[in-house]
Amino acid sequence: MVAKQLEEAFAELAKLPEDEQISIAEWLLAELSERGWQKRFAETGDLLDKLADEALKDYKEGRTEELDPDTL
């Protein structure tokens, strides 16, 4: 069974010119491919390391608060 949202998205996609349909299909396939995920994750490694270092520094310097899930 196909999700209703997916059916709606494909119906809208079918209304676009063929070149736009192809571009979107290629983008979607890249997004869904495991290699695409691995590549994007690898490209963010340095940024994630930097953010983790900043978060740890903030924690050690007392600039963080404990998360209260009830206030989310």
VODO-623023 format. One record per residue: x, y, z of N, C-alpha, C in turn. Coordinates in steps of 0.001 Angstrom, whole numbers, plus 524288, in hexadecimal, padded with zeros to 5 digits. Atoms other than C-alpha are relative to their C-alpha. Layout:
residues N
XYZXYZXYZ;...
END
This chain:
residues 72
8034B7FB5F800008000080000800008037B804E380000;7FD027FB2A8006A8052D80D6B7FC527FD688042580365;8020C7FBE37FCA3803B581887806097FD47804207FCB1;803047FC02802C77F9C7822C8802048036E804AB7FE85;7FC8E7FB8C801168040982D85802F5803917FEE97FB60;7FC93801748044E80CE3826237F9AD7FCF98000A7FAD8;803457FFDB804B1801CC8245F7EFF07FF098059F7FE4B;800E57FA82801407FED8832F17F0BC804EC802817FDB9;7FB157FDD5801E880D278364F7EEC4801087FE3D7FA64;7FF2B801F68055280E1882DA47E2BD7FC198026A7FC30;803D97FD828036780199833787DD41801BA805897FE9B;7FE0F7FAB480109807548411B7DEA9804D37FFD37FC88;7FB47800A4803258143383C907D9077FEA87FEF37FA44;80194801558055680D318372B7CD187FE35804BF7FCEB;801CE7FB39802938081B844E37CA1A804898035D7FE0C;7FB6E7FCDB80170815E384A487C89A8021A7FE667FAAB;7FD668016C804E581D8784ACE7BBEC803BD7FB67800E3;7FCDA804BD7FF848256483E7D7B92D8056F801088023C;7FAB97FEFB7FE098329E844D07BBC97FFF8800F8805E3;8006B7FF2B7FA5882E148491E7C94F7FED37FAE0802CF;8011A805177FDB18288B83B9E7CBF9805007FCD58008A;7FB14802EF7FFEC835A8835A07C8848039A8021780442;7FC997FDA97FBFD83D1083F347D13D7FE437FE7180573;80208801627FAD28343883C827DCC7800B97FA3180107;7FF46805A47FF50834C082DCE7DA98805A97FEB680142;7FA76800EA7FEED8439782E1C7DA3380170801BD80584;7FEFC7FE197FAB6843F5836467E6927FDE17FC288040F;80266803937FC4983AA382D087ED87803057FADE8005E;7FCFB804D97FFF184236821007E98E80530800B3802DB;7FB197FEFA7FD3C84ED08272F7EE5F7FF1280066805DB;801407FF7B7FA768485982A9C7FB3D7FF117FAB28028E;8016E805147FDD18439D81CC97FD088046F7FC047FFE4;7FBCC803D98007085027815FD7F9668037B8000D804D4;7FC888007F7FB76858CA811178043B80510802F47FF1F;7FB1E7FD4E80122864C48167A7FD857FF56805E1800B2;801077FA737FF5185E8A823E77FD4C800138018E805B9;7FFFE7FEDB7FA6385C338235880BE1805887FFDE80228;7FAAE800827FDFD869FE81ECB80E92803588049E7FE4A;7FCF07FB97801F786FC48297D806107FEA9804FD802F7;801887FB3E7FD2D867E18344480C84801C87FFD5805AB;7FE438007B7FA9C86B1182F0B81A01805DD800F98006B;7FA4F7FF487FFF88799482E89816D880165805B67FF32;7FEE67FA7D8010D8791483C76811BD7FEF580379804B9;801477FCDC7FB6D873A38413681EB78036B7FEAE804B6;7FCCD801C77FB9F87DDD83A7282733802C780458802DA;7FD237FBBD7FD80886258467D829BB7FC54803AD802E4;803CA7FC8B7FD8087A4884ECD82CC67FDD17FD80804EE;8020C802B17FB60874CB844948360C8040A7FFDC80461;7FBD87FFF47FC11881E68439783D008005C8055980297;7FFA97FAAD7FDEB882598525C83E917FB64801258039C;8049D7FF167FCBF87468852F4843C8800497FCE980518;7FF728032F7FB4587727847E484D4D803EA80273803B7;7FC117FD727FCBA8835F84ED08523B7FDBE804DA802A1;802647FB4E7FDCB87BC085B6F854257FC157FE9B80441;803DE801A57FC1E870DB8545D85B5D802A87FE16804F4;7FD28801F07FB7387A8584D85864508027A8047E80308;7FDB17FB707FD778817085A54867227FBD2803098030A;804467FD4D7FD528747B860E786A687FE597FD10804EB;8017A803297FB8387113855988736C803F68008C80468;7FBE57FFA77FC0D87E248561287A768003A805608028A;7FFED7FAAC7FDEF87CE8864D187C2E7FAD08019180270;804E47FF027FD4786F408639D881FE7FC07803377FCEB;803A27FCEA803298680D869EC876A37FBAE7FCB17FD95;8042A8035A8020285E6285EE3874937FBEF7FF228043B;80435801557FC5F8519285AFC87AC27FE3E7FA777FEEA;802068053B800B384BFF84D9887D077FAE88004B7FCE9;804A88001A803468419284A35873057FB557FE0580321;804E78019E7FD93833BD8498C878457FC2F7FEA77FB9F;80367801958045382BAB8418F86E8D7FA768022480074;8054B7FDFE7FF4A81F22846EE874647FF61805977FDF7;800667FAA1801F18226C8548686F83800F2800637FA23;7FF287FFE9805AC824E485094861677FAF2800FB7FD25;
END
